[in-house]
Amino acid sequence: MTDGTKSIRVRRARKADAREVAVLANELGRWIMKQDGTTTADDIRRHAFGPQRWCDIIVATDGKHITGYALYRTFFEGFTGNRRFFLSDLGVASESRRDGTGHKLMAAIARRAVELECDIVTWECSHDNFVALGFYEKLNAVRLDNVVHLHLAGEELDALATEA
């Protein structure tokens, strides 16, 4: 490009991208949770490209390296009848933040959701991640303060499962 900015291209992830995506996923974990992530390239290959796919991934690239990724899945919500698109991760390499990579990934997510005829794209953001909240606000994303996110994990999940 002639204006001094780097060219960013977004494409579907390939199995060969797993190592770079795992590095970015762990960087995202450090950014959000202030702790090292544990995602490996094998995890990415198994869950995004294996026989039982848990997610899809798109990546942003500068032509040499992956500079960002978005990990997502779709689902049908029975009580609303909506086809939903859930963005699980939006990770951008620290050196690529504020260069348009995140915006390009979000635009590609929006395009994919429209292609799939989804009614809505949803995602979560830590309440104290002010950088991300500011970014999403510029996209005109609506904050849902009436939703409480809950989870079961570890011993609590195992204990409930034994009741089935």
Number of C-alpha atoms within 10 A of each C-alpha: 6 6 5 6 9 15 14 18 15 20 13 13 20 13 15 10 17 21 17 19 29 21 17 23 27 19 20 21 18 13 15 14 12 10 12 13 17 11 16 17 16 14 15 23 19 16 14 21 18 13 8 9 12 15 16 18 24 21 28 25 18 15 11 6 11 21 25 27 29 25 21 21 15 17 11 13 10 8 6 7 9 14 18 19 24 19 20 17 17 23 25 26 17 13 8 15 14 11 14 15 26 24 16 17 24 18 14 19 22 16 12 14 20 14 9 13 13 17 13 13 17 14 13 12 15 10 8 9 12 11 9 16 16 12 14 17 12 10 12 9 14 9 14 9 6 6 7 6 6 5 6 10 8 7 9 10 11 11 12 10 9 7 6 5
